[in-house]
Amino acid sequence: MKICLVPVGIMKKYMKERDIDIEADLAAGALIERLNLPDKLKIVCFLNGKRIDTSGRFSEGDVVKIVSTFTGG
């Protein structure tokens, strides 16, 4: 099954927008782990514009925005 990953803000430094193939039962938390992003980034996923928790599931053609709540100054 294909979904579209869209990095937002600082996440563009770590990944590019792309379509990926995933298993139909993959949870958002497992997807985040699979991306091998730094733990300090505190990742949040938005599925078709709505925030989902780590147990959220995907459907064919979903657009998943990957956002970091990590900020600094």
C-alpha positions in Angstrom: 0.0 0.0 0.0 1.3 3.5 -0.9 1.2 6.6 1.3 2.8 10.0 0.7 5.3 11.3 3.4 5.6 15.1 3.6 8.2 16.6 5.9 7.3 19.9 7.5 9.8 22.5 8.8 13.0 21.2 10.3 12.0 17.7 9.1 13.0 18.7 5.6 16.6 18.5 6.8 16.2 14.8 7.5 13.9 13.5 4.8 12.3 14.4 1.4 8.7 14.2 0.4 8.1 10.8 -1.2 5.7 8.0 -1.7 6.5 4.8 0.2 5.1 1.3 0.3 4.0 0.1 3.7 2.2 -2.9 5.1 -1.6 -2.4 5.5 -1.5 -2.8 9.3 1.5 -0.5 10.0 0.9 1.9 12.9 2.1 5.5 12.9 4.6 4.7 15.8 6.2 1.9 13.8 6.4 4.2 10.7 8.3 6.8 12.8 10.7 4.1 14.1 11.3 2.9 10.6 12.3 6.4 9.4 15.3 6.3 11.8 14.9 9.9 12.8 16.8 11.4 15.8 14.9 10.9 19.1 15.4 14.5 20.1 13.0 15.6 17.3 9.8 14.4 19.1 7.9 13.5 16.0 4.1 14.0 15.4 2.2 12.7 12.5 -0.7 14.4 10.7 -2.9 12.1 8.6 -4.8 13.9 5.9 -4.6 17.1 8.0 -5.5 15.6 11.4 -3.1 14.8 14.2 -2.9 11.0 15.0 -1.3 9.2 17.9 1.2 6.3 17.5 -1.5 3.7 17.2 -3.1 5.4 14.1 -3.3 3.3 10.9 -3.1 4.3 7.3 -5.0 3.7 4.1 -3.9 3.6 0.5 -3.1 7.1 -0.8 -3.0 8.8 2.6 -0.9 12.0 3.0 1.2 11.8 6.2 2.8 15.0 7.3 5.9 14.5 9.6 6.3 17.3 12.0 8.8 17.9 14.9 7.7 19.5 18.1 11.4 20.1 18.9 12.3 23.8 19.1 15.4 25.6 20.1 16.8 29.1 20.2 
